[in-house]
Amino acid sequence: MANMTLSAALAEQDELSALVRRLRELGAQRLARKVVTVMSAKGGIGKTFVAMELAWLLDAVLVDLDWDDGNASTALGQHHDRFARIPLLDALETEKPPRPKRSGRRPDLVPCHPDFAVNQPDPERLAKLLSRWSQDWNRGVVADTHPGGSDSTLGAVGAADLIVMPVVLGTRELNALEGALRELVGYPILLVPNWIPSTPPAAERRRLRELADRYSVAVGPMISTYGWLRTRKLRTVITAAPTYSRRTTPVVRELTAVAGAVIEHAG
């Protein structure tokens, strides 16, 4: 029985690794020169985690537009105080596309910097730049944004072929979501239920479906609650691991389903 269990586990590893490779191939093909913007009206709902994993699964460049220290750049080990130059701000000044930073088991990254907070271009200009960079790179872009309605977030929304909005089933979070959907009528949006417990709250689940129907937006696959993600220390993305453990396999499966939905809606 133990050998059969081990064989089944190895077969699942191979299947999941092949799925990740296929998604990266499809992402590179179908999302080239397209922009996927990950945004939220409220912080603390797992937006950056979703953005980092999607960027890897879609073989896209992750453009970090969140200047706070809890951003993707810091999570991936790109600490702003260790670098003499600021690629994002240099690109805004010269209008030449920045060169994404590459490192193992992480998506190619244009890191953010605290100075971006006071040097954000107006939304129209940033939208044009993101689209131009995607074309110059001939690659998809995943733009991770600062929570709320900053100029850079509005610019990333303006450039988006698809807006991905992680959603937590809480009263305040759904209130914030409703306000955002009201402002974004007509934009292509994919809601991703995130941190969903094994028994989702029924009233909030119904409200999410009502909001999706009212504003004509899609609801994608969900991501369950994984308590260990809150304290994970590795500066890599989970889906980029060479193998997946018993603990990571379920979240990788859910993330691949989300990536597939993004390709379907944006590609």
Secondary structure, 3 states (H helix, E strand, C coil): CHHHHHHHHHHHHHHHHHHHHHHHHHHHHHCCCCEEEECCCCCCCCHHHHHHHHHHHCCCEEEEECCCCCCHHHHCCCCHHHCCCCHHHHHHHHCCCCCCECCCCCCCEECCCHHHHHCCCCHHHHHHHHHHHHHHHCCCEEEEECCCCCHHHHHHHHHCCEEEEEECCCHHHHHHHHHHHHHCCCCCEEEEECCECCCCCHHHHHHHHHHHHHCCCEECCCCECCHHHHHCCCCCCHHHCCCCCCCCHHHHHHHHHHHHHHHHHHC
